[in-house]
């Protein structure tokens, strides 16, 4: 491929990444603003699914490395918006400290996380079966591995990052479940990386947009 043509392709890809990042961020801002406003008005709480999506979305807004895709001024503005949303949520949590409402809020979050954890555990076992036969990369294109395992791990990771930022803690049971999930995924990830590299469809060739704690996105 000629240098000028190659550069055109790279520039087109960068433009697509920027457009996708802007759309994703705007959607999450709108969702988080809506969910937080419901909590502020105290009209009705969030369902377990909504609570999990709030934590995962706001966690991604706060800790995704937007500057790797967006211009510096856009990334800075986005970070400022995310920090304001987190401050609003932190105020809600602080206001409810010591009350049953606050306790049920974390309990509701964990109820929303549980089905996601169960799904990832299921796909880990399915991946393990294919790894033993040396057929994982043949059965699942890279995009499927991403969808089954890495994307849901991102949501759980961003939720955990937001919990730490809010100075909140999961229950002992949830902490144990997350630890077990991580151990099980670590048990299949190295061989999965090897098999996908072997077919030229690597699962660890991500752009540097994820927090350093997201070990499932790194070799």
N, C-alpha and C positions, 0 to 999 in steps of 0.2 A: 504494500500500500504506500502511495506517495506521501511524503511528509505533510504536505498541505491538506491532503484528504484525511489523513489520520488525525490531524489537529482539528479539522472540522467535525469529525466523529466525536472526538473527546469533548469539544465545546458543546455539541448537541447533547451529549450525555450529561454534562454539568448543568445545562439548562433544564433538562428533564428532572434531575435531582433537586434543583432549586424549586421548581414548580411543585414537585411532590411534597417537599419539606414544608413549603408555605401552606399548602392545602391541608396537610396533616396537622400542623401546628394550629391553624385557624380553627379547624374542627374540634380539636381538643380544648382550646380556649373557650369556645362556645359551650361545649359540654360541661366543662368544669365550672364555668360561671353560672350555668343553670343549676347544677347540682348544689353548689355552695349557697346560691340564693335560696334554695328550698330549705337548707339547713338553717340559714339565718332567719328566715321567716317563721320557722318552727311550725309550719302548717302540716307537713307530714315528712316522715323520715325517708331514707333511701332504702331500696331493696338491697339484698346482699349483692346482686349482680351490679347494681348502680354504684354501690359503695366501693366495690372492687375496681370498677372502671374509673371512678373518681381518683382513687389512690394511684392506679397505674398510669392514668393520663396525666395527672398533675406531676407525678414522679418523672414521667418522660419529659414533660415541659421543663422541669427544673434541671434535670441531670443529663439529658441527651446533649451531645456536643454539637449544637446547632452551628457553631462557627466553622465546622468542617465542611458545611454545605452552603450556608447562607453568607452574604456579605457581613462584615463585622458590625455595621450599624444596625442591620436587621436582627442579627443574633443578640446584640446587646438589648435592643428593645423587647425582644421576645423573652429574654431572661428577666428583665424588669417586670414584665407582665406576670410571668410565672411566680416570681417572688411575692408580688402583691396578692396573688391568689392563694399562695401558701400561707401568707400572713393572715388572710381572712379565715382560712381553715384552722390555723393555729389558735386564733381568737375563739372560734367556736369550741374547740377542744378544751381550751383553758377555762372557758366559762362553765363547762360541764364537769370540770374536775371534781371527783368525789361523789358524783351523782350516778344513779343507775343508768341515766341516758347516755353518759359518756361510755360507761362500761359496755352497754349494749351496742354502741357505735363500733367499737373495736370487734366485738363479737360478730356483728353483722358483716364487717369487712372480712373476717376469717371465714364466715360461712360462704361469702362470695368467692374466696380464694380456693376453697376446698375442691369444687368441681374441676377447676383448672389444674390443680395438683394431681387429681385422680386421672385426668386425661393425659397429662405428661407421663405419669407412671405407666399408663397403658401403652403409650407409644414407645417408651423406653424398652418395654418387654418385647414389643413387636420388632423394634430395631435389633434387639439382641438376637432374636431368632434368625434374622436375615444376615447378621454379622457372622454367625457361626457357619453359615453356608457360603459366606463370601459373596452374598448377593444384594447387600443393602443398597449400594450405589446403582445397581441395575434395576432394582424394584422401585426405589424412590429417587426421582430426580432431586437435585439439590434444593429446589424450591419447596419440595414436599418435606424434606428433612427440616428445613427452616420453619415451615408452617406447623409441623407436628411438635417440634421440640424447642427450637431457638426462639421463635416469636412468643410462645406462652411463657418461656423462662424470662424473656425481657419484661413482660408484664409483672410477673412476680418479683423480679429484681427491682424494677422501678417502684413498686409498692413498698418493698422493704427499705429502699433508699429514702423514700418520703417518710416512712415511720421513724427512721433514725433522725432525719432532719427535724421532725416534729417532737423528738425526744420521747417517743412512745415505744412500747414494747409489745410484741406478740405474746400470746399465752404460751406456757411451757409446751403444751401439746402442739401448737402450730409451729413453734420453733423446732421441735423434734421432727415434725413432718417435712419441713423445708430442708433440714439437715439430711434426712434420709433421701429426699428427692435429689439433692446435690450429689450425694454419694453414689446413687444408682446411675445418674447421668455420667458422672466421671468414670464409671465402670465400662461404659460403651463408647465414650467420646474419642479416645485416642485411636481405637481401631476404625471407628467411623471416619475420622479425618484421613486415615491412611487409605481406606478403600475409595473414598471420593477423590483424593488426589490421584490415585492410580488410574481413574477413568477421565482425568482432566476436568473434573467438575467440583472443585474444592469448596468445602463448607466453611473454611476459616480464612477466606480472602475478603474479609469485610473492610470497608473504609473505616477510618478511625473516628466513628461517631458515637461509640458506646463507652460508658464509664469503665474505668480500669478494673472494677470489681466484677464485671461481666465475663468471667473466665470461659463460659461456654461460647463466647464470640471470638476467642483467641486460641492460637495453637498452644 
